[in-house]
Amino acid sequence: MVDLSPYIASTTKIFLAPNTSDQELVDRAKKTLAENGIQQDRLEVNYDMQLLDTGDLYISYDPPDLVVRVVYEKKPSGMLKMKSTAVIKL
C-alpha cells in the first residue's frame, strides 16, 4: 500500500491513463487505486495531459505497475513537468 494522501489532499484532478482498452484491467486499476486512498469519484480516465495543472496527479499503466506522477510545473507553452511519486503493483 502506498500513502498518496499528501498528494490527494492538494489536487483537483486525478487522471488515469491505462493505455489499454481492456476494461477488466481498467477496473482492476481503479480498485487498486481505491485501496491506496484514491476515491473512484475523483478518478477520471483521461489521456489529455494538457488539462492538468500544477499539483494534479497523472497515473499511467506501465506493465505490470501503475506509475503515479505529480505535475510540479506547467509551462506557459503547455508543457508539463512531472515527477514520479509512487509505483503501485497491479
Backbone atoms as SQL, in Angstrom:
CREATE TABLE atoms (id INTEGER PRIMARY KEY, chain TEXT, resi INTEGER, resn TEXT, atom TEXT, x REAL, y REAL, z REAL);
INSERT INTO atoms VALUES
  (1, 'A', 1, 'MET', 'N', 0.835, -1.177, 0.000),
  (2, 'A', 1, 'MET', 'CA', 0.000, 0.000, 0.000),
  (3, 'A', 1, 'MET', 'C', 0.886, 1.249, 0.000),
  (4, 'A', 2, 'VAL', 'N', 0.484, 2.233, -0.752),
  (5, 'A', 2, 'VAL', 'CA', 1.250, 3.472, -0.897),
  (6, 'A', 2, 'VAL', 'C', 0.434, 4.612, -0.303),
  (7, 'A', 3, 'ASP', 'N', 1.068, 5.477, 0.484),
  (8, 'A', 3, 'ASP', 'CA', 0.381, 6.615, 1.078),
  (9, 'A', 3, 'ASP', 'C', 0.400, 7.788, 0.104),
  (10, 'A', 4, 'LEU', 'N', -0.735, 7.992, -0.552),
  (11, 'A', 4, 'LEU', 'CA', -0.857, 9.089, -1.518),
  (12, 'A', 4, 'LEU', 'C', -1.587, 10.290, -0.921),
  (13, 'A', 5, 'SER', 'N', -1.938, 10.225, 0.353),
  (14, 'A', 5, 'SER', 'CA', -2.751, 11.270, 0.973),
  (15, 'A', 5, 'SER', 'C', -2.164, 12.679, 0.848),
  (16, 'A', 6, 'PRO', 'N', -0.851, 12.880, 0.937),
  (17, 'A', 6, 'PRO', 'CA', -0.347, 14.252, 0.776),
  (18, 'A', 6, 'PRO', 'C', -0.652, 14.836, -0.610),
  (19, 'A', 7, 'TYR', 'N', -0.674, 13.994, -1.611),
  (20, 'A', 7, 'TYR', 'CA', -0.939, 14.454, -2.982),
  (21, 'A', 7, 'TYR', 'C', -2.433, 14.588, -3.243),
  (22, 'A', 8, 'ILE', 'N', -3.205, 13.657, -2.710),
  (23, 'A', 8, 'ILE', 'CA', -4.652, 13.652, -2.944),
  (24, 'A', 8, 'ILE', 'C', -5.306, 14.883, -2.333),
  (25, 'A', 9, 'ALA', 'N', -4.831, 15.297, -1.168),
  (26, 'A', 9, 'ALA', 'CA', -5.431, 16.429, -0.463),
  (27, 'A', 9, 'ALA', 'C', -5.281, 17.733, -1.233),
  (28, 'A', 10, 'SER', 'N', -4.210, 17.870, -1.996),
  (29, 'A', 10, 'SER', 'CA', -3.945, 19.152, -2.657),
  (30, 'A', 10, 'SER', 'C', -4.234, 19.148, -4.158),
  (31, 'A', 11, 'THR', 'N', -4.826, 18.088, -4.678),
  (32, 'A', 11, 'THR', 'CA', -5.059, 18.007, -6.115),
  (33, 'A', 11, 'THR', 'C', -6.532, 18.209, -6.460),
  (34, 'A', 12, 'THR', 'N', -6.773, 18.728, -7.648),
  (35, 'A', 12, 'THR', 'CA', -8.157, 18.854, -8.110),
  (36, 'A', 12, 'THR', 'C', -8.478, 17.794, -9.155),
  (37, 'A', 13, 'LYS', 'N', -7.473, 17.375, -9.923),
  (38, 'A', 13, 'LYS', 'CA', -7.711, 16.371, -10.967),
  (39, 'A', 13, 'LYS', 'C', -6.788, 15.175, -10.766),
  (40, 'A', 14, 'ILE', 'N', -7.372, 13.993, -10.988),
  (41, 'A', 14, 'ILE', 'CA', -6.597, 12.756, -10.960),
  (42, 'A', 14, 'ILE', 'C', -6.950, 11.993, -12.229),
  (43, 'A', 15, 'PHE', 'N', -5.992, 11.903, -13.141),
  (44, 'A', 15, 'PHE', 'CA', -6.215, 11.227, -14.416),
  (45, 'A', 15, 'PHE', 'C', -5.586, 9.844, -14.396),
  (46, 'A', 16, 'LEU', 'N', -6.332, 8.873, -14.878),
  (47, 'A', 16, 'LEU', 'CA', -5.819, 7.531, -15.093),
  (48, 'A', 16, 'LEU', 'C', -5.714, 7.329, -16.595),
  (49, 'A', 17, 'ALA', 'N', -4.519, 7.033, -17.065),
  (50, 'A', 17, 'ALA', 'CA', -4.281, 6.764, -18.485),
  (51, 'A', 17, 'ALA', 'C', -3.812, 5.315, -18.598),
  (52, 'A', 18, 'PRO', 'N', -4.767, 4.377, -18.710),
  (53, 'A', 18, 'PRO', 'CA', -4.405, 2.963, -18.668),
  (54, 'A', 18, 'PRO', 'C', -3.688, 2.448, -19.917),
  (55, 'A', 19, 'ASN', 'N', -3.718, 3.194, -21.011),
  (56, 'A', 19, 'ASN', 'CA', -3.042, 2.801, -22.252),
  (57, 'A', 19, 'ASN', 'C', -3.477, 1.435, -22.758),
  (58, 'A', 20, 'THR', 'N', -4.714, 1.079, -22.499),
  (59, 'A', 20, 'THR', 'CA', -5.273, -0.185, -22.975),
  (60, 'A', 20, 'THR', 'C', -6.786, -0.050, -23.062),
  (61, 'A', 21, 'SER', 'N', -7.392, -0.855, -23.891),
  (62, 'A', 21, 'SER', 'CA', -8.846, -0.858, -23.980),
  (63, 'A', 21, 'SER', 'C', -9.436, -2.018, -23.181),
  (64, 'A', 22, 'ASP', 'N', -8.591, -2.730, -22.449),
  (65, 'A', 22, 'ASP', 'CA', -9.013, -3.867, -21.632),
  (66, 'A', 22, 'ASP', 'C', -9.766, -3.352, -20.403),
  (67, 'A', 23, 'GLN', 'N', -11.085, -3.451, -20.437),
  (68, 'A', 23, 'GLN', 'CA', -11.915, -2.915, -19.352),
  (69, 'A', 23, 'GLN', 'C', -11.640, -3.625, -18.027),
  (70, 'A', 24, 'GLU', 'N', -11.305, -4.897, -18.077),
  (71, 'A', 24, 'GLU', 'CA', -11.001, -5.637, -16.854),
  (72, 'A', 24, 'GLU', 'C', -9.766, -5.047, -16.169),
  (73, 'A', 25, 'LEU', 'N', -8.774, -4.695, -16.955),
  (74, 'A', 25, 'LEU', 'CA', -7.565, -4.092, -16.410),
  (75, 'A', 25, 'LEU', 'C', -7.864, -2.709, -15.826),
  (76, 'A', 26, 'VAL', 'N', -8.688, -1.943, -16.506),
  (77, 'A', 26, 'VAL', 'CA', -9.068, -0.611, -16.019),
  (78, 'A', 26, 'VAL', 'C', -9.805, -0.740, -14.688),
  (79, 'A', 27, 'ASP', 'N', -10.725, -1.697, -14.599),
  (80, 'A', 27, 'ASP', 'CA', -11.465, -1.906, -13.360),
  (81, 'A', 27, 'ASP', 'C', -10.542, -2.336, -12.224),
  (82, 'A', 28, 'ARG', 'N', -9.588, -3.192, -12.538),
  (83, 'A', 28, 'ARG', 'CA', -8.610, -3.634, -11.538),
  (84, 'A', 28, 'ARG', 'C', -7.748, -2.458, -11.065),
  (85, 'A', 29, 'ALA', 'N', -7.365, -1.601, -12.003),
  (86, 'A', 29, 'ALA', 'CA', -6.569, -0.415, -11.659),
  (87, 'A', 29, 'ALA', 'C', -7.361, 0.511, -10.746),
  (88, 'A', 30, 'LYS', 'N', -8.619, 0.735, -11.067),
  (89, 'A', 30, 'LYS', 'CA', -9.463, 1.599, -10.230),
  (90, 'A', 30, 'LYS', 'C', -9.601, 1.023, -8.825),
  (91, 'A', 31, 'LYS', 'N', -9.785, -0.290, -8.731),
  (92, 'A', 31, 'LYS', 'CA', -9.916, -0.945, -7.423),
  (93, 'A', 31, 'LYS', 'C', -8.622, -0.806, -6.625),
  (94, 'A', 32, 'THR', 'N', -7.493, -1.026, -7.277),
  (95, 'A', 32, 'THR', 'CA', -6.197, -0.913, -6.615),
  (96, 'A', 32, 'THR', 'C', -5.954, 0.514, -6.142),
  (97, 'A', 33, 'LEU', 'N', -6.314, 1.491, -6.958),
  (98, 'A', 33, 'LEU', 'CA', -6.141, 2.888, -6.565),
  (99, 'A', 33, 'LEU', 'C', -7.049, 3.244, -5.394),
  (100, 'A', 34, 'ALA', 'N', -8.263, 2.689, -5.374),
  (101, 'A', 34, 'ALA', 'CA', -9.179, 2.920, -4.256),
  (102, 'A', 34, 'ALA', 'C', -8.584, 2.360, -2.965),
  (103, 'A', 35, 'GLU', 'N', -7.933, 1.215, -3.050),
  (104, 'A', 35, 'GLU', 'CA', -7.272, 0.620, -1.882),
  (105, 'A', 35, 'GLU', 'C', -6.115, 1.489, -1.393),
  (106, 'A', 36, 'ASN', 'N', -5.598, 2.330, -2.274),
  (107, 'A', 36, 'ASN', 'CA', -4.491, 3.225, -1.929),
  (108, 'A', 36, 'ASN', 'C', -4.967, 4.648, -1.637),
  (109, 'A', 37, 'GLY', 'N', -6.268, 4.823, -1.431),
  (110, 'A', 37, 'GLY', 'CA', -6.795, 6.101, -0.970),
  (111, 'A', 37, 'GLY', 'C', -7.366, 7.033, -2.009),
  (112, 'A', 38, 'ILE', 'N', -7.413, 6.626, -3.263),
  (113, 'A', 38, 'ILE', 'CA', -7.973, 7.495, -4.297),
  (114, 'A', 38, 'ILE', 'C', -9.434, 7.100, -4.524),
  (115, 'A', 39, 'GLN', 'N', -10.326, 7.991, -4.185),
  (116, 'A', 39, 'GLN', 'CA', -11.752, 7.726, -4.346),
  (117, 'A', 39, 'GLN', 'C', -12.102, 7.666, -5.825),
  (118, 'A', 40, 'GLN', 'N', -12.908, 6.666, -6.182),
  (119, 'A', 40, 'GLN', 'CA', -13.225, 6.458, -7.595),
  (120, 'A', 40, 'GLN', 'C', -13.985, 7.627, -8.207),
  (121, 'A', 41, 'ASP', 'N', -14.728, 8.369, -7.417),
  (122, 'A', 41, 'ASP', 'CA', -15.462, 9.507, -7.977),
  (123, 'A', 41, 'ASP', 'C', -14.526, 10.667, -8.336),
  (124, 'A', 42, 'ARG', 'N', -13.301, 10.650, -7.840),
  (125, 'A', 42, 'ARG', 'CA', -12.316, 11.691, -8.194),
  (126, 'A', 42, 'ARG', 'C', -11.415, 11.258, -9.333),
  (127, 'A', 43, 'LEU', 'N', -11.473, 9.986, -9.695),
  (128, 'A', 43, 'LEU', 'CA', -10.598, 9.423, -10.715),
  (129, 'A', 43, 'LEU', 'C', -11.269, 9.503, -12.080),
  (130, 'A', 44, 'GLU', 'N', -10.552, 10.023, -13.047),
  (131, 'A', 44, 'GLU', 'CA', -11.090, 10.176, -14.402),
  (132, 'A', 44, 'GLU', 'C', -10.161, 9.488, -15.398),
  (133, 'A', 45, 'VAL', 'N', -10.733, 8.608, -16.232),
  (134, 'A', 45, 'VAL', 'CA', -9.936, 8.010, -17.300),
  (135, 'A', 45, 'VAL', 'C', -9.810, 9.066, -18.391),
  (136, 'A', 46, 'ASN', 'N', -8.592, 9.561, -18.573),
  (137, 'A', 46, 'ASN', 'CA', -8.376, 10.668, -19.494),
  (138, 'A', 46, 'ASN', 'C', -6.906, 10.669, -19.921),
  (139, 'A', 47, 'TYR', 'N', -6.682, 10.905, -21.197),
  (140, 'A', 47, 'TYR', 'CA', -5.317, 10.921, -21.733),
  (141, 'A', 47, 'TYR', 'C', -4.830, 12.329, -22.050),
  (142, 'A', 48, 'ASP', 'N', -5.702, 13.324, -21.945),
  (143, 'A', 48, 'ASP', 'CA', -5.356, 14.693, -22.325),
  (144, 'A', 48, 'ASP', 'C', -4.602, 15.388, -21.196),
  (145, 'A', 49, 'MET', 'N', -3.306, 15.246, -21.218),
  (146, 'A', 49, 'MET', 'CA', -2.464, 15.800, -20.159),
  (147, 'A', 49, 'MET', 'C', -2.519, 17.325, -20.125),
  (148, 'A', 50, 'GLN', 'N', -2.921, 17.964, -21.215),
  (149, 'A', 50, 'GLN', 'CA', -2.976, 19.433, -21.254),
  (150, 'A', 50, 'GLN', 'C', -4.037, 19.987, -20.308),
  (151, 'A', 51, 'LEU', 'N', -4.963, 19.146, -19.866),
  (152, 'A', 51, 'LEU', 'CA', -5.996, 19.586, -18.927),
  (153, 'A', 51, 'LEU', 'C', -5.506, 19.611, -17.486),
  (154, 'A', 52, 'LEU', 'N', -4.331, 19.061, -17.251),
  (155, 'A', 52, 'LEU', 'CA', -3.774, 19.014, -15.903),
  (156, 'A', 52, 'LEU', 'C', -3.104, 20.332, -15.536),
  (157, 'A', 53, 'ASP', 'N', -3.087, 20.613, -14.247),
  (158, 'A', 53, 'ASP', 'CA', -2.432, 21.806, -13.716),
  (159, 'A', 53, 'ASP', 'C', -1.443, 21.393, -12.633),
  (160, 'A', 54, 'THR', 'N', -0.681, 22.332, -12.151),
  (161, 'A', 54, 'THR', 'CA', 0.277, 22.062, -11.087),
  (162, 'A', 54, 'THR', 'C', -0.430, 21.439, -9.886),
  (163, 'A', 55, 'GLY', 'N', 0.136, 20.342, -9.396),
  (164, 'A', 55, 'GLY', 'CA', -0.417, 19.650, -8.237),
  (165, 'A', 55, 'GLY', 'C', -1.329, 18.489, -8.574),
  (166, 'A', 56, 'ASP', 'N', -1.745, 18.384, -9.830),
  (167, 'A', 56, 'ASP', 'CA', -2.637, 17.288, -10.234),
  (168, 'A', 56, 'ASP', 'C', -1.853, 15.984, -10.368),
  (169, 'A', 57, 'LEU', 'N', -2.579, 14.868, -10.338),
  (170, 'A', 57, 'LEU', 'CA', -1.966, 13.545, -10.462),
  (171, 'A', 57, 'LEU', 'C', -2.261, 12.930, -11.814),
  (172, 'A', 58, 'TYR', 'N', -1.258, 12.283, -12.376),
  (173, 'A', 58, 'TYR', 'CA', -1.378, 11.559, -13.638),
  (174, 'A', 58, 'TYR', 'C', -0.892, 10.142, -13.372),
  (175, 'A', 59, 'ILE', 'N', -1.770, 9.172, -13.562),
  (176, 'A', 59, 'ILE', 'CA', -1.448, 7.777, -13.276),
  (177, 'A', 59, 'ILE', 'C', -1.493, 7.006, -14.584),
  (178, 'A', 60, 'SER', 'N', -0.391, 6.371, -14.915),
  (179, 'A', 60, 'SER', 'CA', -0.338, 5.608, -16.161),
  (180, 'A', 60, 'SER', 'C', -0.060, 4.144, -15.855),
  (181, 'A', 61, 'TYR', 'N', -0.432, 3.305, -16.801),
  (182, 'A', 61, 'TYR', 'CA', -0.182, 1.872, -16.680),
  (183, 'A', 61, 'TYR', 'C', 1.092, 1.556, -17.435),
  (184, 'A', 62, 'ASP', 'N', 2.090, 1.117, -16.702),
  (185, 'A', 62, 'ASP', 'CA', 3.365, 0.709, -17.272),
  (186, 'A', 62, 'ASP', 'C', 3.552, -0.741, -16.839),
  (187, 'A', 63, 'PRO', 'N', 3.098, -1.688, -17.679),
  (188, 'A', 63, 'PRO', 'CA', 3.006, -3.098, -17.251),
  (189, 'A', 63, 'PRO', 'C', 4.229, -3.555, -16.485),
  (190, 'A', 64, 'PRO', 'N', 4.031, -4.174, -15.367),
  (191, 'A', 64, 'PRO', 'CA', 2.788, -4.593, -14.718),
  (192, 'A', 64, 'PRO', 'C', 2.339, -3.639, -13.612),
  (193, 'A', 65, 'ASP', 'N', 2.808, -2.407, -13.610),
  (194, 'A', 65, 'ASP', 'CA', 2.546, -1.485, -12.499),
  (195, 'A', 65, 'ASP', 'C', 1.771, -0.250, -12.941),
  (196, 'A', 66, 'LEU', 'N', 1.263, 0.463, -11.935),
  (197, 'A', 66, 'LEU', 'CA', 0.701, 1.796, -12.139),
  (198, 'A', 66, 'LEU', 'C', 1.752, 2.790, -11.642),
  (199, 'A', 67, 'VAL', 'N', 2.040, 3.791, -12.440),
  (200, 'A', 67, 'VAL', 'CA', 3.024, 4.809, -12.063),
  (201, 'A', 67, 'VAL', 'C', 2.264, 6.097, -11.778),
  (202, 'A', 68, 'VAL', 'N', 2.441, 6.607, -10.566),
  (203, 'A', 68, 'VAL', 'CA', 1.773, 7.830, -10.133),
  (204, 'A', 68, 'VAL', 'C', 2.758, 8.984, -10.261),
  (205, 'A', 69, 'ARG', 'N', 2.333, 10.000, -11.008),
  (206, 'A', 69, 'ARG', 'CA', 3.176, 11.186, -11.200),
  (207, 'A', 69, 'ARG', 'C', 2.401, 12.417, -10.752),
  (208, 'A', 70, 'VAL', 'N', 3.122, 13.356, -10.193),
  (209, 'A', 70, 'VAL', 'CA', 2.509, 14.629, -9.806),
  (210, 'A', 70, 'VAL', 'C', 3.068, 15.714, -10.719),
  (211, 'A', 71, 'VAL', 'N', 2.184, 16.588, -11.173),
  (212, 'A', 71, 'VAL', 'CA', 2.604, 17.722, -12.007),
  (213, 'A', 71, 'VAL', 'C', 3.177, 18.785, -11.077),
  (214, 'A', 72, 'TYR', 'N', 4.450, 19.133, -11.274),
  (215, 'A', 72, 'TYR', 'CA', 5.046, 20.154, -10.416),
  (216, 'A', 72, 'TYR', 'C', 5.243, 21.485, -11.130),
  (217, 'A', 73, 'GLU', 'N', 5.055, 21.493, -12.448),
  (218, 'A', 73, 'GLU', 'CA', 5.146, 22.755, -13.175),
  (219, 'A', 73, 'GLU', 'C', 4.424, 22.628, -14.509),
  (220, 'A', 74, 'LYS', 'N', 3.700, 23.689, -14.852),
  (221, 'A', 74, 'LYS', 'CA', 3.079, 23.765, -16.179),
  (222, 'A', 74, 'LYS', 'C', 3.604, 25.024, -16.838),
  (223, 'A', 75, 'LYS', 'N', 4.354, 24.844, -17.909),
  (224, 'A', 75, 'LYS', 'CA', 4.965, 25.956, -18.633),
  (225, 'A', 75, 'LYS', 'C', 3.885, 26.732, -19.399),
  (226, 'A', 76, 'PRO', 'N', 4.115, 28.019, -19.690),
  (227, 'A', 76, 'PRO', 'CA', 3.167, 28.794, -20.492),
  (228, 'A', 76, 'PRO', 'C', 2.904, 28.155, -21.859),
  (229, 'A', 77, 'SER', 'N', 3.870, 27.403, -22.361),
  (230, 'A', 77, 'SER', 'CA', 3.696, 26.730, -23.648),
  (231, 'A', 77, 'SER', 'C', 2.767, 25.518, -23.538),
  (232, 'A', 78, 'GLY', 'N', 2.427, 25.136, -22.293),
  (233, 'A', 78, 'GLY', 'CA', 1.563, 23.983, -22.081),
  (234, 'A', 78, 'GLY', 'C', 2.325, 22.724, -21.688),
  (235, 'A', 79, 'MET', 'N', 3.649, 22.772, -21.786),
  (236, 'A', 79, 'MET', 'CA', 4.452, 21.607, -21.431),
  (237, 'A', 79, 'MET', 'C', 4.367, 21.355, -19.920),
  (238, 'A', 80, 'LEU', 'N', 4.197, 20.084, -19.569),
  (239, 'A', 80, 'LEU', 'CA', 4.102, 19.712, -18.167),
  (240, 'A', 80, 'LEU', 'C', 5.401, 19.089, -17.686),
  (241, 'A', 81, 'LYS', 'N', 5.760, 19.420, -16.466),
  (242, 'A', 81, 'LYS', 'CA', 6.878, 18.746, -15.809),
  (243, 'A', 81, 'LYS', 'C', 6.276, 17.929, -14.675),
  (244, 'A', 82, 'MET', 'N', 6.603, 16.623, -14.682),
  (245, 'A', 82, 'MET', 'CA', 6.055, 15.719, -13.689),
  (246, 'A', 82, 'MET', 'C', 7.176, 14.926, -13.052),
  (247, 'A', 83, 'LYS', 'N', 6.926, 14.515, -11.813),
  (248, 'A', 83, 'LYS', 'CA', 7.875, 13.609, -11.180),
  (249, 'A', 83, 'LYS', 'C', 7.110, 12.407, -10.661),
  (250, 'A', 84, 'SER', 'N', 7.732, 11.252, -10.768),
  (251, 'A', 84, 'SER', 'CA', 7.131, 10.024, -10.272),
  (252, 'A', 84, 'SER', 'C', 7.139, 10.060, -8.753),
  (253, 'A', 85, 'THR', 'N', 6.008, 9.745, -8.165),
  (254, 'A', 85, 'THR', 'CA', 5.906, 9.755, -6.710),
  (255, 'A', 85, 'THR', 'C', 5.697, 8.366, -6.140),
  (256, 'A', 86, 'ALA', 'N', 5.172, 7.453, -6.967),
  (257, 'A', 86, 'ALA', 'CA', 4.914, 6.109, -6.464),
  (258, 'A', 86, 'ALA', 'C', 4.751, 5.141, -7.618),
  (259, 'A', 87, 'VAL', 'N', 5.050, 3.883, -7.325),
  (260, 'A', 87, 'VAL', 'CA', 4.774, 2.786, -8.245),
  (261, 'A', 87, 'VAL', 'C', 3.904, 1.816, -7.464),
  (262, 'A', 88, 'ILE', 'N', 2.748, 1.491, -8.019),
  (263, 'A', 88, 'ILE', 'CA', 1.808, 0.607, -7.350),
  (264, 'A', 88, 'ILE', 'C', 1.693, -0.677, -8.139),
  (265, 'A', 89, 'LYS', 'N', 1.924, -1.795, -7.478),
  (266, 'A', 89, 'LYS', 'CA', 1.788, -3.105, -8.114),
  (267, 'A', 89, 'LYS', 'C', 0.338, -3.357, -8.462),
  (268, 'A', 90, 'LEU', 'N', 0.093, -3.758, -9.672),
  (269, 'A', 90, 'LEU', 'CA', -1.286, -4.032, -10.103),
  (270, 'A', 90, 'LEU', 'C', -1.503, -5.485, -10.038);
